[in-house]
């Protein structure tokens, strides 16, 4: 069975995060935590709005460094946007088995996002770990090499307890 690809979900998530970054006044509440590992570096976006108060932190770590440094909000969101703009994405269906690690040659991003837009009847929640690729062929080749070693999503929608598509 071939792995599930996520062009529709990442195509929806990308402008949503841009909107959160550029027009946050459209949102009643949000809780966003994204961690992107790419090219040996790390970018973290943590932002929350509850009861009218916004608390945000943007930081990262350069490749080969162990020092975390605060990043400008625009830089952090641009890195996430570039990742979501890649040609194909796979997702993990569960946490990694003990001792397993993701290949650092491929960027990966953990996304935990809960939000409610103003006027929306309810909040939406997403919790996923994506792996990014240049194109679908790269994603399929990666999945074939990782078969049995990584719990990749094979059927959609993913609705596990900890990791899930929009609820």
Secondary structure, 3 states (H helix, E strand, C coil): CCCCCCHHHHHHHHHHHHHHHHCHHHEEEEEEEEEEEECCEEEEEEEEEECCEEEEEEEEECCCCCCEEECCHHHHHHHHHHHHCCCEEEEECCCCCCCCCCCCCCCEEEEEEEEEECCCCCCEEEEEEEEEECCHHHHHHHHHHHCCCCCECCCCCCECCCCECCC
